[in-house]
Amino acid sequence: MRLEDLTVGQTAEFGKTITEADVMMFAGVTGDFNPVHINETAAQRSRFKGRIAHGMLSAGLVSATIAGKLPGAGSIYLSQTLRFTAPVRIGDTVTASVSVLEILVAKRRVRLATVCRNQDGLTVLDGEAMVLVEKD
């Protein structure tokens, strides 16, 4: 999407049901084998009382929304703040939403609100991103 086509308040979403395979592949790709993600027995002893998905897996859905929908292909991630507000469990459907907060035309940058919610509407992640929108 061209910078000129963006408007404050514009939003886009991407959703995915988190699977066992997603969690295991994410652990393998990143090297994050924290037992709370991959070992049910250990996870049962944790504050979560069961396995949870990696927080950065949910953050990856934000990245997918930015790259695939808003602003879309050719946008370059410059920064991201994140706050993980609730655990994501295997079987949860997580929907990432990005909304345009500000357009900095001279710098070709866009500030976005970033949120992930589960199937119950509970916010599991929130933050802000700054992206660069390259010229066509």
N, C-alpha and C positions, 0 to 999 in steps of 0.2 A: 504494500500500500504506500502511496506517495504521502509525504508529510502534508502536502496541501489538501489531502483528502481526509485528514484526521480532524476530529472535533473533541473539545472537552466534554466529558460525559460518555463518550463512545465506549462500548464494552464488547468483550468477546469471552467465550467459555470453551473449555475442553474437559470432558469427563472420562474417567476410566475406573473400572472395578479392579481393585488391587488383588492379585493372585499370589499363591505360594510361589509360582515360577518367577513373578516379578521381584519378590523379596530375595529369593535365592540368587537370581541373576544380578540384581543390584549389589548384593554382598560380594559376589564373585568379581564383578567389574571394578568395584571401588576398593575391595579389600576390607570392608567394614563387616567383620564377623562378630559383632557384639552379640552375646548370647540372647539378649532380649529380642533380637530379630530372628535368630535361627534355631534356638534351642527351647522347646516348650517347657521342659522341666525347670531350667534356669529362669525362664521368663515368668513362670508361675510364682516364683519366689520374689519377683520384683514388685515395685509399686504398681505395675500395670496388670499384674495377675494374669498374664498371658502374653503371647508374642505380639509385637507391634511392627509395623513397617518403618523403614528408615525415614526420618523427617525429610531428608534430601530427596527421597523418591517423590514425595508430594511436591517439593520445590521444583523438581524436574517437570511436573505437569504445568507449572507456571511458565517455565522456559519453553515448553512445547506450544503453549498458547501464544506467547509472544512471537516465537519464530514462525508459527503456522497460521496465525490469525490476526493478531493486532500488536504491533504494526505489520507483522508478517515477514515474509522472506526478504533478506537483505538487511534486516535490522540487526544492530550490534548491541549486545548486553554490555552496559558500562558499570552498573552497580545494582545491588539488591540488598535490602534489609529484610530480615525474616524474624518472625516470632512464632514458635510452635505452641499452640494453645490447647491442643487435645491430641491424644494418640489416634493413629490410623491402624486399623486391624485388617488382617487378611479377610477379604470378602467385602470390605467397605467400598462403596463407590464414591470417589473423590472428584469433585468438579472444581477446576481452577478457573478463576475469573480475573480478568485484567480490565481496568477502567482508566481512561485517559484523565489525568488530573491537571496537567499543564503541558503546553506546547511551547518550546523555546525555539522559535523560528530561526533566529540568527545563528544558533548553534546546531540546528537540526536535531534537537534532542526532545524526547518526550518523557515526562514523569508519569508513571503508572501506579495505581493502587493494585496490589496483588493479594488475592484471597483464595483459599481452598476451603471447601465445605464438604462434609460427608453427606450421605444419603438422608440423614435426618435434619440437614440444614445447619448442623453444628460447625462453627468455624474451627478448623484444625491448624490453619496457618494464615498469617497475614503479614503484610509488609509493603514496601514500595520498591519500584525498580526505575532505573534511568536507562533509556536506550537511545542509541543514535540511529537515525533514519537516513541511510545513504541516498544520494541522488540516483535517479534512474540511469 
